[in-house]
Amino acid sequence: MENVKWINGSYKEDNRIFDSEFEVKEWTEALYSDFVAYLSDKNNVGYVTPDEKVIKYLASLFPQWAVHNNLQIGVCTGKTAINGQIIYKIWTVKL
């Protein structure tokens, strides 16, 4: 997870657990402009959230966004416990 630009903290929704798949889809698709700025600069980029649904949806979007920008990436995921709460992570690795 070295050299990862974490896209977090700018929005109140970053720490939200969404109620529906529709909300997750809307939120994650809205993050495109935040991620693509770093992906196109050849950086690894990541996101952290307490909502596993967001990570699962981003896992399907990251490869699409990379292809759209003519990039080759791998997608990694992980989780950790902070103060008893599971926090999910996803990040890219340039290939």
C-alpha positions as CSV (number, residue, x, y, z in Angstrom):
1,M,0.0,0.0,0.0
2,E,2.9,2.3,-0.6
3,N,2.5,5.4,-2.7
4,V,-1.3,5.3,-2.6
5,K,-3.3,8.6,-2.8
6,W,-6.2,8.0,-0.5
7,I,-9.4,9.8,-1.6
8,N,-11.1,10.4,1.7
9,G,-12.1,13.0,4.1
10,S,-13.5,15.6,1.6
11,Y,-17.1,14.5,1.9
12,K,-19.4,13.7,4.8
13,E,-20.5,10.6,2.9
14,D,-17.0,9.0,3.2
15,N,-18.0,7.5,6.6
16,R,-21.5,6.7,5.8
17,I,-23.1,3.2,5.5
18,F,-25.6,3.5,2.7
19,D,-29.1,2.0,3.0
20,S,-29.5,0.8,-0.5
21,E,-27.6,-0.4,-3.6
22,F,-29.0,2.6,-5.5
23,E,-27.3,5.0,-3.0
24,V,-24.1,3.1,-3.3
25,K,-24.1,3.2,-7.0
26,E,-24.9,6.9,-7.1
27,W,-22.1,7.7,-4.6
28,T,-19.4,5.5,-6.1
29,E,-20.1,6.7,-9.7
30,A,-19.9,10.3,-8.4
31,L,-16.3,9.6,-7.2
32,Y,-15.1,9.1,-10.7
33,S,-13.7,12.7,-11.1
34,D,-11.8,12.4,-7.8
35,F,-10.2,9.1,-8.8
36,V,-9.5,9.7,-12.5
37,A,-7.4,12.8,-11.7
38,Y,-4.9,10.5,-9.9
39,L,-5.3,7.5,-12.1
40,S,-4.4,9.5,-15.2
41,D,-1.3,10.9,-13.4
42,K,-0.1,7.3,-13.1
43,N,-0.6,7.2,-9.3
44,N,-2.1,4.5,-7.2
45,V,-5.3,5.6,-5.7
46,G,-7.5,4.2,-2.9
47,Y,-10.6,4.7,-0.8
48,V,-11.5,3.8,2.8
49,T,-15.0,3.3,4.1
50,P,-17.0,1.5,6.8
51,D,-19.5,0.4,4.0
52,E,-18.4,-2.9,2.4
53,K,-21.0,-2.3,-0.4
54,V,-19.0,0.7,-1.6
55,I,-15.8,-1.3,-1.8
56,K,-17.5,-4.1,-3.8
57,Y,-19.0,-1.6,-6.3
58,L,-15.7,0.3,-6.6
59,A,-14.0,-3.0,-7.3
60,S,-16.1,-3.3,-10.4
61,L,-15.7,0.3,-11.4
62,F,-11.9,0.7,-11.1
63,P,-11.1,-1.6,-14.0
64,Q,-13.7,0.1,-16.2
65,W,-12.3,3.5,-15.3
66,A,-8.8,2.3,-16.1
67,V,-9.8,0.9,-19.5
68,H,-11.6,4.2,-20.3
69,N,-8.3,6.0,-19.5
70,N,-6.0,3.5,-21.3
71,L,-4.4,2.3,-18.1
72,Q,-3.6,-1.1,-16.7
73,I,-4.2,-1.6,-13.0
74,G,-4.7,-4.2,-10.4
75,V,-7.2,-3.8,-7.7
76,C,-6.5,-4.7,-4.1
77,T,-8.8,-4.8,-1.1
78,G,-8.4,-5.2,2.6
79,K,-10.0,-4.5,5.9
80,T,-8.9,-3.5,9.4
81,A,-10.6,-2.9,12.7
82,I,-10.4,0.6,14.2
83,N,-12.0,1.1,17.7
84,G,-14.1,-2.1,17.1
85,Q,-15.4,-1.0,13.7
86,I,-14.4,-2.8,10.5
87,I,-13.0,-0.4,7.9
88,Y,-12.8,-1.5,4.3
89,K,-10.1,-0.4,1.9
90,I,-9.6,-0.6,-1.9
91,W,-6.6,0.6,-3.9
92,T,-5.1,0.4,-7.3
93,V,-1.7,-1.0,-8.3
94,K,-0.2,0.1,-11.6
95,L,0.7,-2.9,-13.8
